[in-house]
Amino acid sequence: MNTPGKKNRRDFLKATGKAGLAAGLSATILPALASVSNNEQIVNGGAEDVLFTQRPLPYAFAALEPVIDAMTMEIHYMKHAAAYANNLADAVKAEGVDTEKEQLRWLLGKISKYSAKMRNNGGGHYNHEFFWKTMQAPAEDNSPQSAITKFIIRDFGSFEAFKTQFTDAGKNRFGSGWAWLVKSADGKLVVGSTPNQDNPLMDVSDLKGIPLLGLDVWEHAYYLKYQNRRPDYINAWWKTVNWKIVQQRYDMA
């Protein structure tokens, strides 16, 4: 027969044991689960699908003139972007990636598990396929006429403030890389940049979020026309942004 003293002591030990378990979870497992959840939200929650193979350019090489000249587009697509796609095909074969079951954005979300070749070429391929769709024939007055505007104003104060911040991200990226507008895990719009061919889907990236808008600031994207005048290239590029696609990406995210 249990005495009141023994019963109270047993209940106390059960309670403190549960509390200790909860504290342990809070200190170790629960933060890890939260991190996984955020990463899955970024990678799986609306990020644009890109196939492992290069798709046809959605417009003629001259379609973006005078902002981007036909020769630059041809070299960029046929040489640089094609090389990323071909090298990615080699990497996935060598590293045993099942492209029938895997999606490229999922692979990027765990890119730290793969080689530098996979990181550079997986990112390079995804970024360029994403970039082509971001653009259309240039227009002088090319501000968004869609719901994305109110979210830009909400998070940056004004559309002009957003443009300035994005332009600065591209101008100030040291060496080669990309400028991005992303939707972060908490739903806010954030501007930033990544080096080389990294992107915000990668688990190794300091900037994380679902990409909505991306700008290639590698010299091969603009050098034939703009030489070393990267700011001129970026300022002109705003005329080509396809805001309908940006809105679609936001709605999907």
Secondary structure, 3 states (H helix, E strand, C coil): CCCHHHHHHHHHHHHHHHHHHHHHHHHHHHHHHHHHHHHHHHHHCCCCCCCCCCCCCCCCCCCCCCCCCHHHHHHHHHHHHHHHHHHHHHHHHHCCCCCCCCCHHHHHHCHHHCCHHHHHHHHHHHHHHHHHHHECCCCCCCCCCCCHHHHHHHHHCCHHHHHHHHHHHHHCCCCCEEEEEEECCCCCEEEEEEECCCCCCCCCCCCCCEEEEEEECCHHHCHHHHCCCHHHHHHHHHHHECHHHHHHHHHHC
